[in-house]
Amino acid sequence: MYSLSLLIGLEIDFMSKTLFEKIWAKHIVKTIEDGPSVLYIDTHFIHEVTSPQAFNGLNKRGIKVFRPKQTVATADHNVPTLNQHLPIKEELSRMQVEALIKNCAEHAVDLYGLGHPFQGIVHVIGPELGITQPGMTIVCGDSHTSTHGAFGAIAFGIGTSEVEMVLATQCLLQTKPKLMRINVEGALNKGVVSKDIVLYILSKISASGATGYAVEFAGSAIRSLSMEARMTICNMSIEMGGRCGLIAPDETTFNYIQGREFAPPDGDEWNKKMAAWKQLHTDSDAIFDKEYHFDAADIQPMITYGTNPGMGIGITENIPTTETINDTDRSGLSKSLAYMGLHQGEAIKGKKVDYVFIGSCTNSRIEDLRMVASFVQGKQKASDVEVWIVPGSKQVEKQAKEEGIDKIFEAAGFQLRQPGCSACLGMNEDKIPAGKYCISTSNRNFEGRQGAGARTLLASPLTAAAAAITGVVTDVRELLN
Amino acid sequence: MGKAKVDIIHSRFVPLNMENVDTDQIIPARFLKATTRDGFGKNLFRDWRYESDDESKPKADFILNNNNFTGSILVAAKNFGCGSSREHAAWAIDDYGFRAVVSSFFADIFKNNALNNGLLPVTVSEEFLQKIFQQDSEATLTINLNEQKITIDATGETETFEINSYKKTCLLNGYDDIDYLLSSKEDILAFETTH
């Protein structure tokens, strides 16, 4: 690793670079001495909850959005998932969605709002419309923006002041994070899917294990995954504290993008992009500040028992005790278990479940719905469990109907609702009542996340579907042929 | 639009000795429906503060409800502000009256959000944090941003803290990033021509 400056002033750079560094370097407008860099943002997604104050800021300054064509808006957090054709009942939610409509109109930003065929969860629609592409910098006022990193992009969540900065200048002031690589090698066990991989990594490195780092996921187990499955992993890199998560683009990535609504058109433009995208990988001798290696064979279906996403165990394992838990979660164990109504050392398998939520930016894509449908076909939900399936977008919903997946859910007693963030975050009408247990494919099991007092067990769509059928926490492998 | 300037903060403090305090606890999502930045302080730590979401039933064991503890500095255990990127968390802490948060470890997005609102995040060592937690309720801390020092006034114990010089200058002078970026328009336009 060295660079050679020639006398003529030409610098030849021999330094090996990581995927992150290659993208980062291409987006630096300038760097402040002993300070952050001005980072250019290619694509900015906005939604109704974290953008209104940013637009207010622009309006106060009397300026317009600098590059309106590089911002894309949708309504997702605050929308109902039933009867979307009717006005939103709750006044504050309605006002927030109306503010987004007004702000987008005034600033010439494209909005895929309620009723639009592209509407959906911001981290579902970006990729499915082909807006999310390798090598980009992508931000959104939502921490799960890390999802887009699955395409080999630097994608991260920002606060509202930063949303205002991007609207005003298409740039942010950013300090380069440290670099981490997490390698997962080998073939996945039966009944194990990408959600289990990421919950397993979280259980090993904790909810703060990647704070301060950009995390690249690599290894044969990661490369074998579909784009939907890769998105699930990058989505939850923020749950490790990671500034962003990313996966090098490959044929799987290119095949997913080609032909989508906003993908580069076939021909010269596509070929040019492909040539650039193929350079987006970590050089073989590039150095990371920290590296982890995991074996896919060690991973079984996972579930969380506590109140941060690092508090997860294999489905056949017992809840840890203060003696067996890793240091990072010891101090919070008693408080977490008191909230969850669970006990140290007991089995999680067999615990009664009241709600099943299959949805959110983590697991609401067509592949997730197909996985659940293929598992539940011919089965019936347990009578005392309520099951909500919330597609990530209008397009996912449409596709599910075209494939007859809706009929399978209906026959199983599952309720297929309309697109939105739904019960992931206890903000819209979809909330889990206090004290009730919800096995959820979302990303956070924080206290009150799904509604005040709600108790969340995070799991994969398969594990959630198994619980829907039996009414208790179930090892899905016992129900697979 | 400048922010309030930050320099020396001398105050008693509120000790929140809990790890992994996430932004859903700081401000639950159901209170994010406002379209302005004001008034979030009354819902700070809402579900830890009140029984059954009822303001007439404060939870006696939660630190904000303990009248022995007061001041403009919040002290929390490690990984403070993890989870959701909602800036409303920083707004709520600021609106409640805190001017600084001290912890041994902050989540990245929260830290940026705090800095963008003139709320000073002070990262101290785990040892120093534990010393602060051992102080009685009358104890005061002094945070000197210019000198990058935090002192436990009763014992005189001091630790220096890191902050990049750009952010420090911004806080000391009440500048914000957006002013800087707007003043960089020429550079941004030039960058776009080759990007």
Interface residues (C-beta under 8 A of the other chain):
Chain A: K26 H27 V29 K30 I32 D34 G35 P36 V38 Y40 V49 T50 P52 Q53 N56 G57 K60 R61 I63 H77 N78 E90 L92 S93 M95 Q96 A99 G141 D142 S143 T145 G157 I158 G159 T160 S161 E162 E164 M165 A168 T169 Q170 C171 L172 L173 T175 P177 A207 S208 T211 G212 I238 E239 G241 R243 N308 T328 S331 G332 K335 L425 G426 M427 R444 F446 E447 G448 R449 A452 G453
Chain B: M1 M18 E19 N20 D22 D24 Q25 P28 A29 R30 L32 K33 A34 T35 T36 R37 D47 D53 A77 K78 N79 C82 G83 S84 S85 R86 E87 H88 A90 F105 A107 D108 I109 N112 N113 N116 N117 N164 S165 Y166 K167 D176 D177 I178 Y180 L181 L182 S184 K185 D187 I188 F191 E192 H195
